[in-house]
């Protein structure tokens, strides 16, 4: 089913491309970069984001093949369209040395097992906890925001060798994390599907 793109969104992407040449990026990377920039109106993401096209292609196939999507907070879930997500934050409890967000990652992993796509846009501790699990993710979109632990948790994600979308700076957030996942959702699953016109 093709997504109907509103004229305001089309114009927004036209203006984005007028200000920034994204044609140098391979297709899935370009889709993620543009959608993240669109969500934040922040052109700096073009040089701040870190990802690999081959990893994105595998994640794209997993996503369109029905792999579960886990999010750290309901705000990320609210931004993801056309896909159910797993968020266990309401069930989680903080304990000694464990935040609610970290506990929620444990609960989600118990529910979905390996091979999921993990989308973390709020809590650095959620990303840190995910890195301790044997989650074998299809992709980790690690874009938590904040002055404490955000940049460090994203650096740890990149060092882990897991397939990932991250960024170098402290910025991020629920909207940009959801946007990165949506970019993969909106990209055609096969050559037979028409590409979204923006």
trRosetta pair geometry for C-beta under 8 A, 3 or more apart (Angstrom, degrees):
i j d omega theta_ij theta_ji phi_ij phi_ji
2 193 7.7 166 -85 -165 87 98
2 194 6.7 3 -103 58 129 106
2 196 7.7 160 -158 -99 89 75
3 82 7.4 -80 -85 -53 116 145
3 186 6.0 -53 16 -129 149 96
3 196 6.4 -4 56 -113 108 119
5 9 5.3 -117 -175 82 88 125
5 10 5.6 102 132 -58 116 93
5 196 6.4 113 -52 -174 132 100
5 197 6.6 -150 31 76 145 68
5 198 6.0 -134 -161 -94 159 72
6 9 4.7 92 62 6 83 103
6 10 7.2 -148 97 -6 44 86
7 10 5.3 -52 -146 36 38 116
7 11 6.2 36 156 -18 69 104
8 11 5.8 -54 -148 38 31 109
8 12 6.3 37 150 -25 64 105
9 12 5.5 -50 -146 33 33 116
9 13 6.5 29 156 -14 65 103
9 38 7.7 50 -152 -173 82 139
9 198 6.7 -73 135 -136 92 98
10 13 6.1 -59 -153 38 29 106
10 14 6.4 33 149 -22 64 106
10 197 7.4 10 -116 124 112 80
10 198 5.6 -159 -117 -157 60 50
11 14 5.4 -50 -147 33 36 116
11 15 6.4 33 155 -17 67 103
12 15 6.0 -56 -151 37 29 107
12 16 6.4 34 149 -23 64 106
12 38 5.9 91 134 -142 121 102
13 16 5.3 -47 -144 33 36 117
13 17 6.3 31 158 -15 67 105
13 34 6.6 45 -134 175 99 122
13 38 6.4 -19 -83 -94 76 131
13 198 3.9 10 64 152 169 111
14 17 6.1 -61 -150 40 28 105
14 18 6.4 31 150 -24 63 107
14 198 7.8 -155 -44 144 66 70
15 18 5.4 -51 -146 32 34 115
15 19 6.5 21 158 -10 65 108
16 19 6.2 -73 -157 43 27 101
16 20 6.2 -38 168 39 68 105
16 22 7.8 12 133 -20 101 130
16 34 6.3 114 124 -149 146 87
16 37 5.9 124 -149 113 130 124
16 38 6.1 -60 -63 -81 155 82
16 43 7.8 173 -149 -94 80 90
17 20 6.7 -80 -123 66 28 66
17 21 7.5 59 -165 -107 67 36
17 22 6.3 -83 -114 18 81 105
17 34 7.7 2 -68 -123 88 121
19 43 6.4 -98 123 -92 120 141
20 37 7.2 -102 49 -167 156 168
20 43 5.3 178 -61 -143 138 113
20 46 5.9 -157 -170 -57 141 155
21 24 6.6 66 125 -11 98 97
22 25 5.4 -34 179 19 77 117
22 30 5.1 118 153 -144 110 97
22 33 6.0 176 -138 95 122 127
22 34 5.6 43 -145 -68 175 101
22 46 7.1 -124 -98 -121 89 119
23 30 7.6 30 -110 -115 23 141
25 29 4.4 -133 -179 101 109 106
25 30 3.8 152 91 -71 116 80
25 33 5.8 -154 -76 16 173 144
26 29 5.0 72 60 23 78 113
26 30 6.6 -152 87 -14 29 95
26 53 4.3 15 72 -108 145 146
27 30 5.8 -61 -146 35 22 111
27 31 6.5 23 158 -21 62 105
27 53 7.7 91 47 -144 64 115
27 187 7.3 117 147 -145 104 132
28 31 5.4 -48 -148 32 36 115
28 32 6.5 33 154 -16 66 102
28 53 5.9 134 54 -142 104 73
28 56 4.0 169 122 128 139 134
28 57 6.2 -163 -6 -67 154 63
28 60 6.0 -110 -116 -49 139 140
28 183 7.5 114 -167 136 66 108
28 184 6.9 35 -154 -102 106 79
28 187 6.2 8 -110 -105 78 174
29 32 5.9 -57 -151 38 31 107
29 33 6.1 29 154 -18 67 109
29 51 5.9 175 -116 86 90 115
29 53 5.2 -63 -31 -84 112 87
29 56 6.4 -173 -61 3 65 161
30 33 5.8 -55 -141 39 30 110
30 34 6.0 25 162 -15 66 110
31 34 6.2 -60 -145 39 23 106
31 35 6.2 14 162 -12 62 113
31 183 4.2 143 137 -178 93 106
31 184 7.2 126 108 -70 132 43
31 186 7.2 -170 -169 75 125 100
31 187 5.1 -18 -126 -71 173 119
32 35 6.1 -63 -143 41 26 103
32 36 6.1 24 161 -17 65 110
32 49 7.0 174 123 174 110 155
32 51 6.3 13 80 28 157 166
32 56 6.9 -116 -25 -123 136 140
32 165 6.2 -129 -170 -127 150 143
32 180 5.1 33 -150 -139 99 76
32 183 4.4 164 -89 89 51 160
32 184 7.2 18 -77 -46 97 82
33 36 6.1 -62 -148 38 24 108
33 37 6.3 21 157 -15 63 110
33 45 6.6 166 -153 120 70 100
33 46 5.6 65 -170 -112 122 65
33 49 5.9 -158 -101 46 81 151
34 37 5.8 -57 -146 39 29 110
34 38 6.1 33 155 -23 65 108
34 183 7.4 134 62 -117 80 124
34 198 7.7 137 143 91 141 152
35 38 5.4 -50 -144 36 32 116
35 39 6.4 35 155 -24 64 104
35 179 4.5 -178 139 173 95 96
35 180 6.8 160 88 -85 113 32
35 182 6.0 -159 176 84 148 99
35 183 4.0 -159 21 -74 146 104
35 186 7.6 148 -86 35 144 135
36 39 5.8 -55 -149 32 31 110
36 40 6.6 -5 163 9 64 112
36 45 4.9 -145 116 158 116 156
36 49 6.4 121 64 -73 162 140
36 143 8.0 -152 -130 -117 125 160
36 176 4.9 50 -148 -155 89 92
36 179 5.0 145 -91 102 49 127
36 180 5.6 25 -71 -69 107 82
36 183 7.4 -42 -31 -36 77 138
37 40 6.5 -81 -147 53 27 88
37 41 7.4 62 168 -108 63 14
37 42 6.2 -133 -137 69 63 55
37 43 5.9 44 -144 -102 122 42
37 45 5.0 -158 -78 55 76 123
37 46 6.5 19 -72 -51 132 84
38 41 7.5 19 -160 -68 25 52
38 179 6.9 178 68 -152 89 138
39 79 8.0 55 -138 -165 135 136
39 175 4.7 176 167 148 118 100
39 176 5.3 167 89 -92 132 55
39 178 7.4 158 -130 72 155 86
39 179 3.7 -115 -31 -61 146 150
40 45 6.6 110 56 -35 133 136
40 171 7.9 97 -157 159 156 127
40 173 7.6 125 -94 49 116 121
40 175 6.6 141 -71 100 78 120
40 176 5.4 2 -43 -76 122 109
40 179 7.8 -120 -21 11 85 159
42 45 5.4 88 101 -21 96 100
42 171 7.4 -117 152 143 168 156
43 46 5.9 -18 176 -2 65 114
44 47 6.4 -63 -170 45 57 93
44 48 5.5 49 139 -22 83 122
44 169 7.8 17 133 -2 125 153
45 48 5.1 -70 -127 49 38 110
45 49 5.3 42 175 -32 80 105
45 167 6.8 -64 -137 -111 78 140
45 176 7.3 -161 -109 -143 146 133
46 49 7.2 -37 -130 21 12 104
48 167 4.5 29 142 -161 95 111
48 168 5.5 -128 -158 35 69 89
48 169 5.2 -40 -147 4 126 109
48 171 7.4 3 165 59 160 110
49 165 6.8 -17 -165 -170 104 88
49 166 7.5 153 -153 89 57 34
49 167 5.0 -46 -95 -93 48 91
50 158 6.2 2 108 -100 149 127
50 164 7.6 18 101 104 94 99
50 165 7.4 157 80 -156 55 43
50 166 5.1 -16 58 69 102 81
50 167 6.4 158 7 -102 82 32
50 168 6.5 92 -28 -48 118 83
51 55 6.9 -134 -176 70 78 117
51 56 6.0 56 160 -54 121 115
51 164 7.0 -130 -111 105 72 53
51 165 4.5 -2 -88 -109 120 74
51 166 7.5 154 -67 23 73 54
52 55 4.2 73 75 12 103 110
52 56 6.7 -175 88 -12 51 85
52 163 7.2 -103 53 -139 113 77
53 56 5.5 -55 -146 37 33 114
53 57 6.4 38 154 -25 66 102
54 57 5.7 -49 -150 29 32 113
54 58 6.8 29 153 -14 63 102
55 58 5.9 -55 -152 37 35 109
55 59 6.2 32 152 -16 67 109
55 139 6.7 124 157 -105 98 95
55 163 3.8 176 -158 -143 119 103
55 164 7.2 -19 145 22 155 37
56 59 5.6 -57 -144 42 32 111
56 60 6.0 41 154 -27 67 105
56 139 7.4 61 -108 -107 47 140
56 165 7.6 66 -89 -66 99 106
56 184 6.9 -145 -166 -97 90 112
57 60 5.6 -49 -145 32 29 116
57 61 6.7 29 154 -17 61 103
58 61 5.8 -54 -153 35 32 110
58 62 6.4 31 150 -18 65 106
58 138 6.8 -152 128 -165 90 83
58 139 7.8 156 90 -58 86 98
58 163 6.7 -100 72 -121 122 163
59 62 5.5 -54 -147 38 34 112
59 63 6.1 37 154 -22 68 106
59 117 6.2 95 -162 -103 103 114
59 138 5.0 127 -119 144 70 93
59 139 3.5 35 -116 -42 138 131
59 163 6.1 -176 -54 137 113 137
59 184 6.4 -58 116 -136 103 154
60 63 5.8 -52 -145 35 28 112
60 64 6.3 13 160 -5 63 110
60 184 5.0 -142 -101 -156 78 101
60 187 6.3 -48 -138 79 129 128
60 189 7.7 -176 160 -118 93 61
61 64 6.2 -63 -142 47 27 100
61 65 5.9 27 155 -20 64 116
62 65 5.5 -63 -144 42 27 112
62 67 4.1 14 159 -16 92 145
62 115 6.7 -155 -154 -179 130 87
62 117 6.7 149 104 -51 118 102
62 138 3.7 -136 94 -145 167 150
62 139 7.3 172 58 -7 134 97
63 67 5.7 -64 -86 47 35 104
63 69 7.3 46 -128 -71 93 106
63 83 7.8 -42 -171 -109 98 156
63 117 5.8 17 -86 -30 96 149
63 138 7.1 175 -47 118 70 146
63 139 7.8 -26 -49 22 108 128
63 181 7.9 172 -124 -162 144 82
63 184 5.4 88 36 134 165 122
63 185 6.6 -110 153 -83 135 64
64 189 3.8 157 -155 -122 152 116
67 115 5.6 -127 -134 145 112 91
67 116 5.8 164 166 -123 97 40
67 117 5.8 99 111 -16 120 91
67 138 5.2 21 171 -9 169 154
68 86 5.9 18 174 -8 120 124
68 112 4.4 -129 74 -138 154 127
68 115 7.8 88 31 99 85 82
68 116 4.4 -39 76 -117 91 105
68 117 7.3 -164 97 30 46 70
69 80 6.7 -175 134 177 151 163
69 83 5.6 61 13 138 146 129
69 84 7.5 155 46 94 104 48
69 85 4.7 -64 97 -113 101 80
69 86 6.9 162 87 16 49 78
69 116 6.8 165 -92 -174 19 95
69 117 5.0 -20 -110 70 71 101
69 119 6.4 12 -176 -4 96 118
69 181 6.7 88 -146 -158 133 142
70 85 6.8 132 -115 -173 18 86
70 86 4.7 -34 -106 69 71 102
70 87 7.4 140 -164 -78 60 48
70 105 7.9 95 150 -129 136 64
70 108 4.6 103 -145 171 131 139
70 109 7.9 16 -105 -65 170 55
70 112 6.0 -128 -59 10 119 156
70 116 5.2 52 -8 145 107 143
70 117 7.2 175 25 87 70 48
70 118 4.9 -19 69 -111 104 68
70 119 6.9 170 86 23 50 71
71 74 7.7 114 106 -88 129 21
71 76 4.0 -172 -163 93 125 122
71 77 4.7 -170 53 -59 156 79
71 80 7.0 -147 -66 -7 138 138
71 85 4.8 23 -5 167 114 140
71 86 7.2 160 20 73 69 48
71 87 4.9 -31 71 -82 93 100
71 118 7.9 158 -85 -163 29 51
71 119 4.8 -24 -103 72 75 100
71 120 7.5 161 -157 -81 49 42
71 121 7.6 -20 -158 14 95 100
71 177 7.9 125 -137 126 95 128
71 178 8.0 19 -120 -86 132 85
72 76 6.2 73 45 9 71 145
72 87 7.3 30 113 -131 8 93
72 89 7.0 74 165 -64 50 119
72 101 5.8 26 -171 -155 109 104
72 104 6.7 109 -151 96 61 132
72 105 7.2 -14 -110 -70 87 92
72 119 7.3 -129 -3 98 79 57
72 120 4.5 64 -27 -125 130 72
72 121 6.6 -171 42 32 112 58
72 122 5.3 -151 97 42 122 98
72 123 5.3 -152 165 33 141 101
72 126 4.1 71 -125 154 129 173
72 127 7.8 -48 -71 -46 146 70
72 144 7.6 -3 41 -87 164 104
73 76 5.4 104 64 4 72 97
73 77 7.4 -134 108 -1 43 90
73 87 6.7 49 -174 -148 9 130
73 89 5.9 37 -110 -38 56 159
73 101 7.6 -34 -61 -114 92 104
73 121 7.1 -100 39 64 105 87
73 122 4.5 28 -2 6 138 150
73 123 7.0 124 -41 -12 111 102
73 174 6.3 -76 74 -99 118 120
74 77 5.1 -53 -148 39 44 117
74 78 6.1 51 152 -28 72 100
74 87 5.7 146 -77 126 60 166
74 89 6.9 -111 -28 46 83 132
75 78 5.7 -47 -147 29 32 114
75 79 6.9 26 155 -15 60 106
75 121 7.2 -115 95 86 101 122
75 122 6.7 102 53 -64 121 128
75 174 3.8 -31 119 -146 112 166
75 175 8.0 -57 155 -49 105 61
76 79 6.0 -64 -157 37 33 108
76 80 6.7 29 151 -22 68 107
76 85 7.6 -148 110 163 91 168
76 87 7.6 155 64 -92 99 126
76 119 5.4 171 170 118 136 110
76 120 7.6 -72 -75 -124 165 18
76 121 4.6 149 -89 27 115 122
76 122 6.8 -120 -35 -19 111 102
76 174 4.7 -127 -69 -146 66 87
76 177 5.3 -37 -124 92 114 123
76 178 5.2 -180 -157 -62 62 95
77 80 5.9 -60 -150 30 34 108
77 85 4.5 -150 -121 64 94 139
77 87 5.1 -80 -47 -32 137 137
77 178 7.9 -118 -24 -100 7 117
78 174 7.9 29 50 161 96 130
78 178 7.6 -56 75 -96 56 157
79 174 6.1 150 -5 148 138 90
79 175 5.8 179 -108 -119 155 49
79 177 7.7 108 73 77 141 74
79 178 2.8 75 103 129 122 174
79 179 7.0 -54 158 -43 129 61
79 182 7.3 -94 144 -37 86 126
80 83 5.7 -61 151 63 111 100
80 85 5.7 90 65 -47 145 132
80 119 7.1 122 -66 67 135 169
80 178 5.0 -129 -56 -145 69 96
80 181 5.5 -22 -112 94 110 134
80 182 6.3 -160 -127 -64 58 87
80 185 7.5 125 -163 -25 85 153
81 182 6.2 48 32 -116 89 113
81 185 7.2 171 74 106 72 154
82 185 5.6 146 77 170 120 135
83 181 7.8 -112 54 149 143 119
83 185 6.0 -123 -22 -112 128 137
85 119 7.6 -63 -137 40 133 125
86 108 5.3 132 125 -139 118 101
86 111 6.0 -178 -160 98 146 139
86 112 5.8 -159 23 -50 166 124
86 116 7.7 -53 35 -148 130 149
87 90 7.5 71 119 -1 92 90
87 104 7.3 -6 -177 -177 60 129
87 108 7.5 -22 -124 -89 21 124
88 91 4.9 -54 -174 46 81 112
88 92 5.9 95 126 -44 86 98
88 104 4.4 165 84 -155 85 78
88 105 7.9 -172 56 -48 116 17
88 107 3.9 -159 150 96 156 122
88 108 4.7 -155 3 -58 124 80
88 111 6.9 171 -65 -4 132 139
89 92 5.5 -53 -146 20 35 119
89 100 6.3 67 -156 144 78 107
89 101 6.7 -7 -114 -103 102 58
89 104 4.4 -7 -85 -102 54 152
91 104 7.2 122 63 -112 79 78
91 107 5.7 174 92 -177 120 167
92 100 4.4 120 110 -168 115 74
92 101 7.2 123 110 -67 163 15
92 103 3.9 142 -158 93 105 106
92 104 3.9 -74 -47 -62 147 76
92 107 6.0 -138 -81 1 87 137
93 100 6.5 -43 -147 -109 8 82
93 103 5.9 -83 54 122 46 171
94 98 6.2 171 -157 98 53 72
94 99 5.6 -26 -115 -148 98 34
94 100 4.8 -54 -56 -50 84 74
94 103 6.8 -145 -87 -6 35 133
95 98 4.4 14 57 53 85 115
95 103 7.0 102 7 -73 98 131
98 102 5.2 -129 -160 83 73 126
98 103 5.5 81 156 -57 116 94
98 129 7.9 74 -141 -98 84 129
99 102 4.7 99 54 5 79 100
99 103 7.0 -143 95 -3 43 86
99 123 6.9 -164 112 -171 144 135
99 125 4.3 62 32 115 139 159
99 126 7.8 -86 85 -54 120 64
100 103 5.7 -57 -148 39 33 111
100 104 6.2 40 152 -26 66 104
101 104 5.6 -50 -149 30 31 116
101 105 7.0 36 150 -22 61 98
101 122 7.2 -143 -118 95 139 104
101 123 3.6 -85 -161 122 167 170
101 125 5.0 112 77 80 117 101
101 126 4.0 -84 159 -59 107 95
101 129 7.4 172 116 11 76 135
102 105 5.7 -48 -159 26 37 113
102 106 7.1 37 146 -16 64 100
102 123 7.8 -128 -45 137 62 133
102 125 4.7 -73 -50 148 101 101
102 126 6.1 -146 -78 -92 47 43
102 128 6.9 -38 -102 76 111 93
102 129 3.7 149 -144 -56 84 144
103 106 5.6 -51 -157 33 40 114
103 107 6.4 38 148 -18 69 104
103 129 7.9 -106 -36 -139 25 166
104 107 5.6 -53 -146 38 35 112
104 108 6.2 36 154 -21 67 106
104 126 6.7 -29 68 -114 106 108
105 108 5.7 -53 -145 37 30 111
105 109 6.3 32 155 -20 64 105
105 126 5.2 150 -51 -156 120 74
105 129 4.3 143 58 101 144 122
105 130 5.1 -114 -161 -67 141 75
105 133 6.8 -149 143 -19 107 141
106 109 5.9 -56 -149 35 29 110
106 110 6.6 31 152 -20 63 104
106 129 6.7 -81 -42 167 83 129
106 133 7.1 -178 -102 -82 61 127
107 110 5.7 -53 -153 33 33 113
107 111 6.6 29 150 -18 64 107
108 111 5.6 -60 -153 37 35 112
108 112 6.0 -5 165 9 73 111
108 116 7.9 -123 151 82 105 169
109 112 6.6 -69 -129 52 27 84
109 113 7.1 85 -179 -87 60 19
109 130 7.9 161 -60 -123 122 70
109 133 5.0 -121 -99 -166 165 154
109 135 5.6 -97 -119 -98 116 99
112 115 7.9 -133 149 66 97 75
112 116 4.6 36 138 -59 141 140
113 116 7.5 131 76 -27 50 104
114 134 7.3 -45 -83 127 109 76
114 135 6.0 152 -112 176 64 39
114 136 3.7 15 -151 59 118 114
114 137 7.6 -126 -159 -67 64 34
115 136 6.2 -4 -50 106 55 100
115 137 7.2 125 -132 -138 7 30
115 138 5.6 42 -171 -43 54 96
116 135 7.0 -65 43 179 97 107
116 137 6.0 -51 72 -128 62 79
116 138 6.5 -127 110 13 14 98
117 137 6.7 97 -111 -174 31 101
117 138 5.1 -51 -70 68 74 108
117 139 4.8 6 -127 56 89 93
117 140 7.8 -177 -162 -81 54 30
117 141 7.2 33 172 -7 96 100
117 181 6.8 128 138 -124 134 108
118 130 5.8 128 169 -139 164 150
118 135 7.0 25 -41 149 138 155
118 137 5.3 -67 1 -123 108 143
118 139 7.3 -158 35 98 65 54
118 140 4.8 -10 66 -117 108 72
118 141 6.9 -166 96 31 55 66
118 142 7.8 22 106 -66 103 78
119 141 4.5 5 -118 58 69 117
119 177 5.1 129 177 161 92 107
119 178 6.8 81 166 -86 141 48
119 180 7.4 173 -132 73 104 104
119 181 5.0 -29 -97 -51 141 136
120 123 6.8 -86 -166 58 102 68
120 126 5.0 -175 -134 101 122 118
120 127 4.7 161 115 -69 162 90
120 130 6.9 -129 -47 -9 144 147
120 140 7.1 -4 11 -174 109 90
120 141 6.8 171 29 91 61 65
120 142 5.2 6 59 -119 112 59
120 143 6.9 157 89 38 64 53
120 144 5.5 -34 138 -52 98 95
120 177 6.4 -129 83 -136 27 149
121 141 7.6 -6 -60 119 86 104
121 143 5.2 0 -111 81 70 92
121 144 6.3 148 -178 -92 16 48
121 145 7.2 13 171 -10 64 95
121 172 6.2 -157 -151 149 65 100
121 173 5.5 23 172 141 100 26
121 174 4.1 125 111 -98 133 37
121 175 7.3 158 -179 22 147 32
121 176 6.6 161 -136 63 116 70
121 177 2.8 -129 -75 10 112 142
121 178 6.6 -37 -38 -24 159 73
122 126 7.2 55 72 14 81 138
122 144 5.9 -24 84 -128 17 86
122 145 7.0 -33 -126 31 35 87
122 173 7.2 42 -88 -145 57 47
122 174 5.7 18 -61 -64 94 91
122 177 7.9 -87 -25 10 61 151
123 126 4.0 88 84 -6 108 105
123 127 7.2 178 101 -4 65 79
123 144 5.8 -83 71 -125 18 133
124 127 5.6 -56 -155 38 42 110
124 128 6.2 44 149 -22 72 105
124 144 4.6 -176 -68 103 59 153
124 146 6.2 -106 -23 52 115 129
124 148 7.2 -145 30 106 146 64
124 149 3.6 159 103 122 159 108
124 150 4.9 -122 -70 -84 121 47
124 152 7.2 57 -165 64 139 86
124 153 4.0 176 -158 -10 92 147
125 128 5.3 -48 -142 37 37 116
125 129 6.2 40 156 -21 66 103
125 149 6.9 18 -52 141 67 158
125 153 7.7 -110 -58 -90 24 146
126 129 5.9 -55 -149 36 28 110
126 130 6.5 34 151 -23 63 105
126 144 7.1 153 50 -77 100 134
127 130 5.6 -49 -148 31 33 115
127 131 6.7 36 154 -22 62 103
127 140 7.6 108 -136 176 90 126
127 142 4.9 89 -127 -140 131 111
127 144 5.6 -124 -14 -11 130 129
127 153 4.3 101 86 162 126 127
127 154 7.2 -11 151 -70 163 54
127 156 7.6 133 132 71 105 111
127 157 6.1 -55 179 -61 119 120
128 131 5.9 -58 -160 30 32 113
128 132 7.3 26 147 -18 62 103
128 149 7.3 -55 -40 -175 129 122
128 153 5.1 -89 -56 -120 84 109
128 156 6.8 44 -109 75 72 154
129 132 5.8 -58 -160 30 41 110
129 133 7.0 38 148 -23 69 104
130 133 5.8 -58 -155 28 39 112
130 135 6.2 -28 -167 -5 82 152
130 137 7.7 20 176 -43 119 137
130 140 6.6 142 132 -125 145 131
130 142 8.0 -153 63 -93 142 113
131 153 8.0 -162 -12 -160 134 81
131 156 5.9 -32 -88 135 172 115
131 157 6.6 -125 -78 -91 121 63
131 160 5.5 -128 -137 -86 107 146
131 162 7.6 -135 -114 -7 78 141
137 140 5.1 84 89 -52 161 84
137 162 6.0 47 48 -171 108 123
137 163 6.8 -138 97 56 91 91
138 163 6.9 -53 154 71 34 137
139 163 5.0 -71 -104 113 61 108
139 164 6.7 146 -166 -97 68 31
139 165 6.9 28 177 -6 113 92
139 184 8.0 156 51 -59 166 169
140 157 6.1 -138 105 -153 137 122
140 162 5.4 39 8 123 125 130
140 163 6.9 138 15 87 74 59
140 164 4.6 -22 67 -108 91 89
140 165 7.5 -158 97 32 52 61
140 166 7.9 13 106 -58 95 96
141 164 7.4 157 -88 -159 27 64
141 165 4.7 -3 -119 57 71 110
141 166 8.0 171 -162 -70 39 52
141 177 5.4 131 128 -155 116 81
141 180 4.8 161 -144 95 133 134
141 181 5.8 -110 -8 -57 162 88
142 153 6.9 -139 179 127 123 96
142 154 5.4 165 123 -112 113 75
142 157 4.4 -159 47 -86 166 171
142 164 5.8 -17 13 -159 109 117
142 165 7.1 166 30 80 61 56
142 166 4.7 -9 73 -96 98 95
143 154 7.5 50 -102 -99 35 125
143 165 7.1 -23 -46 114 105 93
143 166 6.7 -177 -75 -134 63 47
143 167 6.1 51 -120 8 87 105
143 172 3.7 -179 166 -153 75 115
143 173 7.0 -49 131 32 102 34
143 176 5.3 -119 149 101 150 106
143 177 4.3 -170 57 -79 116 86
143 180 6.6 145 -18 -4 144 143
144 149 7.7 -25 107 110 137 90
144 150 4.9 -142 104 -127 91 88
144 153 6.1 9 45 74 131 138
144 154 7.2 -156 42 -53 84 97
144 172 5.4 71 91 90 16 146
144 173 7.9 65 -159 -73 30 29
144 177 7.9 28 -66 -63 42 136
145 150 5.7 -3 -175 -122 13 152
145 170 6.9 71 -159 151 57 68
145 171 5.9 -5 -125 -162 97 37
145 172 4.0 -155 -68 65 75 78
145 173 4.2 13 -28 -64 142 71
146 149 6.5 2 92 59 122 78
146 150 4.1 150 54 -39 77 122
146 170 6.4 -107 81 -176 30 98
146 172 8.0 -44 1 48 63 104
147 150 7.2 20 -24 14 10 114
147 170 5.9 27 -96 -164 45 149
149 152 5.4 -73 -146 51 43 112
149 153 5.4 43 162 -27 83 108
150 153 6.1 -56 -145 33 23 105
150 154 6.6 16 158 -12 60 108
150 170 4.9 92 77 -150 126 67
150 172 6.3 -167 -171 23 127 126
151 154 5.9 -61 -151 40 31 109
151 155 6.3 34 151 -22 66 106
151 168 7.1 25 -142 163 97 46
151 169 6.4 -62 -97 176 108 22
151 170 5.0 -54 -44 -80 103 66
152 155 5.6 -52 -148 34 32 112
152 156 6.5 33 152 -19 64 104
153 156 5.5 -51 -151 35 34 114
153 157 6.6 42 148 -24 63 100
154 157 5.3 -44 -150 29 37 117
154 158 6.7 37 152 -17 64 100
154 166 4.3 150 -162 -171 101 123
154 167 6.3 -40 -170 60 158 49
154 168 7.2 -166 112 -110 132 22
154 172 7.7 177 -65 -56 139 147
155 158 5.8 -53 -152 36 34 109
155 159 6.3 31 151 -17 66 109
155 168 7.8 57 -77 -137 84 61
156 159 5.6 -57 -144 41 33 111
156 160 6.4 48 152 -39 64 100
157 160 5.6 -47 -153 15 31 119
157 162 6.6 -71 -167 54 74 112
157 164 5.2 146 155 -138 111 163
157 166 5.2 153 86 -74 132 145
158 164 6.6 -129 -87 74 54 144
158 166 5.7 -115 -56 50 95 149
160 164 7.7 90 61 -33 108 140
165 180 5.1 176 112 -175 157 144
167 171 7.0 -44 103 75 144 77
167 172 6.2 178 42 -80 123 97
169 172 7.9 175 88 -36 79 82
171 176 7.9 69 142 6 90 160
172 176 5.7 -128 -162 65 51 131
172 177 6.7 48 174 -49 98 95
173 176 5.4 84 60 17 77 98
173 177 6.8 -144 98 -6 35 94
174 177 5.9 -61 -145 39 27 110
174 178 6.2 24 161 -15 66 109
175 178 6.0 -58 -148 39 27 108
175 179 6.2 31 152 -24 63 109
176 179 5.3 -50 -145 34 35 118
176 180 6.6 41 155 -25 64 98
177 180 5.9 -50 -154 28 32 111
177 181 7.0 25 151 -11 62 103
178 181 5.9 -59 -154 39 36 108
178 182 6.1 38 150 -21 70 109
179 182 5.5 -54 -143 39 32 114
179 183 6.5 45 154 -31 64 97
180 183 5.8 -44 -156 20 31 116
180 184 7.5 23 150 -9 58 100
181 184 6.0 -59 -163 37 39 106
181 185 6.3 38 144 -20 70 108
182 185 5.2 -54 -143 39 39 115
182 186 5.8 31 161 -17 73 108
183 186 6.2 -57 -141 39 24 104
183 187 6.5 31 156 -30 60 105
184 187 5.8 -47 -144 23 32 114
186 196 5.3 -8 162 -30 106 154
187 195 7.6 -13 -147 -135 62 81
187 196 7.4 -92 -98 6 38 112
188 191 7.4 101 121 -94 133 18
188 192 7.9 -171 177 66 128 47
188 193 3.5 178 -147 85 111 115
188 194 6.8 -178 -84 79 134 21
188 195 5.6 -87 -17 -90 121 56
188 196 7.6 -174 -43 -21 81 75
189 193 6.0 72 40 1 67 147
190 193 5.4 104 59 -3 71 96
194 197 7.8 -22 146 -32 112 94
